[in-house]
Amino acid sequence: MFKIGNIEIPHYPLILAPMEDVTDVSFRYICKQYGADLMYTEFIASEALIRNIDKTVKKMHIEEYERPVGIQIYGHDPDHMVEAARMAAEMKP
């Protein structure tokens, strides 16, 4: 077993990679049912997130059973990335 922060991950984890338009809440639910140890949200654009674009904000929705789950953000503006990371951290993934 190894740790990421205080999260324990099995030695041979089953990890679901982030995939745009694939790893939504419904898909992650199915993957968790089949034993995924760690999952990721779809890619989330920092620009759209801080502008509160509904479609993007919905990508950050995490159900309690999914945890731990990674939130993968991307962007080019460092200030926007910092703000998006703060918003992601508030989700307590």
C-alpha positions as CSV (number, residue, x, y, z in Angstrom):
1,M,0.0,0.0,0.0
2,F,1.2,3.5,-0.7
3,K,-0.2,7.0,0.2
4,I,-1.0,10.2,-1.6
5,G,-1.2,12.6,1.3
6,N,-3.4,10.8,3.8
7,I,-5.1,8.6,1.2
8,E,-4.1,5.0,1.2
9,I,-3.9,3.4,-2.2
10,P,-3.5,-0.4,-2.7
11,H,-0.3,-1.9,-4.0
12,Y,-1.9,-2.8,-7.3
13,P,-4.5,-0.1,-7.7
14,L,-7.2,0.1,-10.4
15,I,-7.0,3.7,-11.5
16,L,-9.5,5.3,-13.9
17,A,-7.7,7.9,-16.1
18,P,-9.4,11.2,-16.9
19,M,-11.2,11.2,-20.3
20,E,-13.0,14.1,-21.8
21,D,-16.8,13.4,-22.3
22,V,-16.3,9.9,-20.7
23,T,-15.5,10.0,-17.0
24,D,-18.7,11.8,-15.9
25,V,-20.5,10.9,-12.6
26,S,-22.5,8.0,-14.2
27,F,-19.4,6.4,-15.7
28,R,-17.4,6.8,-12.5
29,Y,-20.3,5.1,-10.6
30,I,-20.0,2.1,-12.8
31,C,-16.2,2.0,-12.5
32,K,-16.4,2.2,-8.7
33,Q,-18.9,-0.7,-8.7
34,Y,-16.3,-2.7,-10.6
35,G,-13.5,-1.9,-8.2
36,A,-11.8,1.3,-9.2
37,D,-9.7,2.5,-6.3
38,L,-9.0,6.0,-7.7
39,M,-10.9,7.9,-10.3
40,Y,-10.6,11.3,-12.0
41,T,-13.1,13.8,-13.3
42,E,-13.1,14.8,-16.9
43,F,-10.6,17.5,-17.9
44,I,-11.8,20.9,-16.5
45,A,-10.8,24.2,-18.1
46,S,-9.7,26.7,-15.5
47,E,-11.0,29.6,-17.5
48,A,-14.5,28.1,-17.8
49,L,-14.5,27.1,-14.2
50,I,-13.8,30.6,-12.8
51,R,-16.3,32.1,-15.1
52,N,-18.9,29.7,-13.6
53,I,-19.8,28.0,-17.0
54,D,-22.5,25.6,-16.0
55,K,-21.3,22.6,-18.1
56,T,-17.8,23.0,-16.6
57,V,-19.0,23.4,-13.0
58,K,-21.0,20.2,-13.4
59,K,-17.9,18.3,-14.3
60,M,-16.6,19.0,-10.7
61,H,-19.6,17.3,-9.1
62,I,-18.4,14.5,-6.9
63,E,-20.6,12.0,-5.0
64,E,-19.4,10.8,-1.6
65,Y,-19.0,7.1,-2.7
66,E,-16.4,8.2,-5.4
67,R,-13.8,9.5,-3.0
68,P,-10.9,9.6,-3.4
69,V,-11.3,11.3,-6.8
70,G,-8.9,13.5,-8.6
71,I,-9.9,16.7,-10.3
72,Q,-7.8,17.5,-13.4
73,I,-7.7,21.1,-14.4
74,Y,-5.9,22.7,-17.3
75,G,-5.3,26.2,-18.5
76,H,-2.6,28.7,-19.5
77,D,-3.1,31.6,-17.1
78,P,-1.3,31.0,-13.8
79,D,-3.8,33.2,-11.8
80,H,-6.8,31.3,-13.3
81,M,-5.1,28.0,-12.5
82,V,-4.6,29.0,-8.9
83,E,-8.2,30.1,-8.5
84,A,-9.4,26.9,-10.2
85,A,-7.2,24.8,-7.9
86,R,-8.7,26.6,-4.9
87,M,-12.2,25.8,-6.2
88,A,-11.2,22.2,-6.8
89,A,-9.8,21.9,-3.2
90,E,-13.1,23.2,-1.8
91,M,-14.7,20.0,-3.2
92,K,-12.5,17.9,-0.9
93,P,-11.9,15.3,-3.6
